[in-house]
Amino acid sequence: MALNYSELIKRIKEENDWNLSVITQEELNALKTNPEFVQTVSSSNLKTIKRIRIYQRIIPFRFIGSIFNDKDLEIDFDQCIFSNDVGFNDCVFKSLSITESYFFQNLNLERIVVEKVLLSDVHVEWQCDLRDIVAEIADITGNFRYFNIANWTITLLQFRNPISKYHIDFLQINCADSKGNIILDNYNIRSANINGTLTESTSLSFQDCAINKLGLVNLRISGSLCISELKIIHLERFNSLKDLYFERNKPVSSVIAQTQLAVINSDLAGLIFQNVNFNNYEKIYIKTALLNRVIFLECKMDNILPNLNSEKGFIAISKHEIMRQIKSSFINQNDQVNADFFRRQELSEFFYSYKGPKFSSLYAILLFSNWGSKFGTSIGRPLFVLVLSTLILSSVLIYFEALPLFETDNVKPDLFSRIVQFGNPIRSFEPYQSGWFTVIDLLLRIINGYCIYNFLRATRRFVK
C-alpha cells in the first residue's frame, strides 16, 4: 500500500526519530542573514566561504533554489522532505548537497554552475532533471522514477549503488552538446535510453548494471561507450527493491516487463560490450544501424536469432545483414572463432530468406552448402553425405549388375571392399565401364570429392 505525504512524515518520525518541523517561505528567505543556518568560515587566504544547512525540515511549498544564488555558497539539505516541485535554475553555487531527503514531486537542476553536486540516498517520486549543468563532480545515489540528463558539462558524474538497493525506473541520457564522463555502477534500471552524439571528449560507462530495456536510438559515437557485466533483473526482484515510501500500486505493463534491446538509426563505432549475455533479451530490434566496429568481449550471443526483429510490422535491416556486420566486428577483433560462427549464421539467414528463383545456380550452391556441410563448418555432415551417396549409388550399380564383384568364396567382405573402393574419387577408371555407369561414376566422384573438401575445410577452418 502506497504511503501518502502525511503517512510518510508520521512513519519517519516514528521509525527514524527525525525531529521534523515545517519551514516557512519567510524563514527560507531570511536564511542568508540568519546565524542559526548560515556559517561563515575564513580560510587561510582569508577568502570567505558561506554555508547554509537545512536539517530535518519539511518544505511544503514549491521551492526555488535560485534565492541562494552565490558562487561562494555551500548548500546542504539533510533529512528533509519536499512536498512540491524543487528547482535550482539559472544559478551559481560552490556546492549543493542533498542527503537522505524525499521529493514528492520533481527535482530540477537546470542551467546551473557548481563545483560539486551530491545527491546521497535521495528518493524522487516523480522526475529528476539535470540539464545545462556545469560541474566538476556529481555523485548520485538514490531511487528515481524518471531521470533525465541532457546538455551536461561534468568532469565526472557517477551513479553509485554499493549495496544494490537503489533503482531508476526510466533513465534518459541525451549526449548532444555534452562533455565529460558518466559512470553508472551496479544500478538497477528498468528502462534506459541513450541518444545524441557522444563526442570525443565524452565517455559513458555502465558497470555491472541490470537493465531490462536498453535503447540506443539516434546515437552517434565518436567518444567512448562501454557496457560491461550487463544483466537483467526479474520483475519480482525489481519491485522488491522499490522503496516502500514510493509504491503507487500502479500495474506494470507487459511492455515494460519485457527484456528488450533496441538499436535504431545509430552508428556504434566506439561501443564496447564486455561480458554481456544477449541471449537474455526476449526481443532485440535493430534498424538502420552500423555494428561492424562494435567490440564484443566475452559476450554470449549464439542464440539471438529467434528474438531478433521478431515483431510483426517492424521494418528493420535483414537478419543476414546483421549477422554480416557482427561477423565483420569479430574479424576486426581477430576473433576467428566467433567470426566463423557468425559467417555461418550470415549464410544460413541469406539462404532461408532467399527470394530469387529456386532453380538458379546461386540457390543450388546455397542448398548444397547448407545441406552438405553447414556452410563449411560441419565435420559430420560431409561424412554422412559421403557414406550415404556411396551406399546408394553403388547399390544401384550392384543391383543392375553394372558393378562386378570379386569372385571369392566369401562374398560379404568383397562386397564391402568393392563399395569402399568405388567410393574413392581418385581411383582409376574401370576398363569395362560405359554408358550410364560412367555417368553415375562421375556423379559419385564429384559428390565424394566435394564432401572430402568440406571435411578438410571444416577441420582446418581455424588454421591459417
VENFEN-V897655 format. One record per pair of residues at least 24 apart in sequence whose ideal C-beta (glycine too) atoms are under 8 Angstrom apart, sorted by the first residue. I is the first residue (numbers start at 1). J is the second residue. D is the distance in Angstrom with one decimal. If there is no record, write none. Layout:
i = (I	I)
j = (J	J)
d = (D	D)
//
This chain:
i = (1	1	2	2	2	2	3	3	3	5	5	8	8	8	9	9	11	12	16	18	18	19	20	20	20	20	21	21	21	22	22	22	22	23	23	23	23	25	28	28	28	29	31	32	32	47	48	49	49	50	51	51	52	53	54	54	55	55	56	57	58	59	59	59	60	62	62	63	64	65	65	65	66	66	68	69	70	71	77	82	88	98	102	103	109	123	123	123	125	130	141	142	143	143	143	143	143	144	144	145	145	145	146	146	147	147	148	148	149	149	149	150	150	150	151	151	151	152	152	152	152	153	153	153	154	154	154	154	155	155	156	156	156	157	157	157	158	158	158	158	159	159	159	159	160	160	161	161	161	161	162	164	164	165	166	167	167	167	168	173	175	175	175	175	178	181	183	184	185	188	188	188	190	190	191	191	193	194	194	195	196	197	197	198	198	198	198	198	199	206	210	212	212	212	212	212	212	213	213	213	213	213	213	214	214	214	215	215	215	215	216	216	216	216	216	216	216	217	217	217	217	217	218	218	218	219	219	219	220	220	221	221	221	221	221	222	222	223	224	224	225	225	225	225	226	226	226	227	227	227	227	227	228	228	228	228	228	229	229	229	230	230	230	230	231	231	232	232	232	258	258	259	260	260	261	262	263	263	263	264	264	265	266	268	268	269	269	271	272	273	273	274	274	275	276	278	279	279	281	282	283	283	283	284	284	285	285	285	285	286	286	286	287	287	287	287	288	289	289	290	291	291	291	291	292	292	292	292	292	293	293	294	294	295	295	296	296	296	296	296	296	301	302	305	305	318	318	319	319	320	320	320	320	320	320	320	323	336	337	340	340	340	341	343	344	344	344	344	347	348	348	368	372	372	372	373	373	373	373	373	376	376	376	376	377	377	378	378	379	379	379	381	382	382	382	382	382	382	383	383	385	385	386	386	386	386	386	386	387	389	389	389	389	390	390	390	390	390	390	391	393	393	393	394	394	394	394	394	396	397	397	397	402	402	402	403	404	423	424	425	425)
j = (247	249	246	247	248	249	244	245	247	83	104	81	102	245	58	81	245	81	79	56	79	56	56	57	58	81	56	57	58	57	58	59	60	54	57	58	59	61	59	63	67	67	68	68	70	72	72	74	94	74	75	76	76	78	78	80	79	80	80	81	83	83	84	86	84	86	87	87	89	89	91	96	90	91	93	93	94	113	101	107	112	122	245	128	133	243	245	246	246	157	166	166	167	168	242	243	246	168	169	169	170	246	170	172	171	172	172	174	173	174	182	174	176	178	176	177	178	178	179	180	182	178	179	180	179	180	181	182	180	181	180	181	183	181	182	183	182	183	184	185	183	184	185	187	185	186	185	186	187	188	186	188	241	241	241	238	241	242	192	204	199	202	204	219	202	205	207	209	209	233	238	241	238	256	215	256	217	219	225	219	220	221	222	222	223	224	225	270	223	230	238	238	256	257	258	259	260	256	258	259	260	261	262	260	261	262	260	261	262	264	262	263	264	266	268	271	289	262	263	264	265	266	264	265	266	266	267	268	266	267	267	268	269	270	271	269	270	270	270	272	268	270	271	272	271	272	274	271	272	273	274	276	272	273	274	275	276	274	275	276	273	275	276	277	277	280	259	280	281	282	283	283	284	285	285	286	287	289	291	288	289	289	290	293	294	293	294	295	297	297	299	298	299	299	300	304	303	304	307	307	307	310	311	308	309	309	311	314	316	316	317	322	314	315	316	317	317	317	325	325	322	325	326	329	325	326	328	329	332	329	332	326	329	329	333	326	329	330	333	335	338	326	341	345	349	349	353	349	353	345	346	347	348	349	350	353	349	462	462	377	461	462	377	375	374	375	376	377	375	374	375	450	450	451	454	451	454	455	457	458	454	457	458	461	458	461	454	458	455	458	459	454	450	451	452	454	455	458	451	455	447	451	423	447	448	451	452	455	423	444	447	448	451	419	420	422	423	444	448	419	440	443	444	418	419	422	423	444	440	422	437	440	433	436	437	437	432	448	448	449	452)
d = (7.4	7.1	7.5	4.8	5.0	5.4	6.9	5.5	7.7	5.5	5.9	7.1	6.7	5.4	6.7	6.4	7.6	7.4	7.9	5.0	5.7	5.5	5.5	7.0	5.4	6.9	7.3	6.2	6.8	7.3	4.7	8.0	6.0	7.1	4.4	6.7	5.6	6.1	7.7	7.6	6.8	6.4	7.6	7.1	7.9	7.7	6.7	6.7	7.1	7.0	7.7	7.0	6.9	6.6	7.2	6.0	6.4	7.6	7.0	7.8	7.2	7.0	7.6	7.8	6.9	7.8	7.8	7.2	7.4	7.5	6.5	7.8	5.9	4.3	7.1	7.7	7.9	7.7	5.5	7.8	5.5	5.6	6.6	7.8	5.7	5.6	6.2	6.0	5.2	7.9	5.9	5.8	5.7	7.6	7.0	5.2	6.6	4.8	7.0	4.7	6.9	7.5	4.9	7.5	5.2	7.2	4.6	7.7	4.9	6.9	7.3	4.0	7.4	7.3	7.2	5.1	6.0	4.8	7.5	6.3	7.9	6.9	4.7	5.8	7.9	4.1	7.5	7.4	5.5	6.8	7.0	5.2	7.2	7.0	4.6	7.3	7.6	4.8	7.9	6.9	7.1	4.4	6.5	5.3	5.3	7.5	6.5	4.4	4.8	7.1	7.0	6.9	7.9	6.3	7.6	6.7	5.0	6.5	7.8	6.9	7.6	6.2	7.1	7.4	5.8	7.6	6.6	5.5	7.6	5.6	6.3	5.8	6.3	6.4	7.6	6.6	6.3	5.7	7.5	5.4	7.6	8.0	6.8	6.2	4.4	7.4	5.9	7.3	5.4	6.5	8.0	7.4	7.8	7.9	7.6	5.1	7.4	7.1	7.2	7.0	4.6	7.8	7.9	7.5	5.2	7.3	8.0	7.9	4.5	7.5	7.0	4.8	7.4	5.0	6.7	7.9	8.0	6.7	7.9	4.8	6.6	6.7	7.3	5.2	6.6	4.1	7.5	7.0	7.0	5.1	6.7	5.7	5.8	4.1	5.7	7.9	6.7	6.4	5.8	7.6	7.7	6.3	4.8	7.1	7.8	4.6	6.9	7.4	7.1	5.4	7.2	6.4	7.5	7.7	3.9	6.1	7.5	7.1	5.2	7.6	7.4	7.8	4.5	7.8	7.3	7.3	4.9	5.0	7.4	5.3	6.1	7.4	7.5	7.3	7.3	7.8	7.5	4.5	7.4	6.6	6.8	7.1	7.4	7.1	5.0	3.9	7.6	7.2	6.8	6.9	5.3	6.4	7.4	6.8	7.5	5.2	4.6	6.3	6.3	5.9	5.6	6.4	6.7	4.9	7.2	6.0	6.9	6.2	6.4	5.9	6.4	5.4	7.4	7.0	4.2	6.3	6.7	7.2	8.0	7.0	6.9	4.1	5.9	6.1	4.5	7.8	3.9	5.3	7.2	6.6	6.8	7.9	5.2	7.0	6.2	7.6	6.3	6.9	7.3	7.8	7.4	7.5	6.9	6.8	7.4	7.2	6.3	4.5	7.0	7.9	5.2	7.6	8.0	3.6	4.2	6.3	5.7	5.8	6.8	6.5	5.7	7.2	7.9	7.3	6.4	4.9	7.8	4.8	4.5	7.9	6.7	7.6	6.9	6.6	6.3	7.8	3.7	8.0	7.4	6.7	5.9	4.8	6.0	6.6	5.8	6.6	7.8	5.9	6.2	4.8	6.3	7.6	7.8	4.0	7.2	4.2	4.4	7.1	7.1	6.2	7.0	5.1	7.0	7.5	5.2	3.9	7.0	7.7	8.0	6.2	4.7	6.6	7.6	6.4	8.0	6.8	3.6	6.7	6.6	6.9	5.5	7.1	4.9	7.7	4.7	4.9	7.2	7.8	6.9	7.7	6.5	6.4	7.9	7.8	4.7	7.7	7.3	5.8	7.7	4.2	7.0)
//
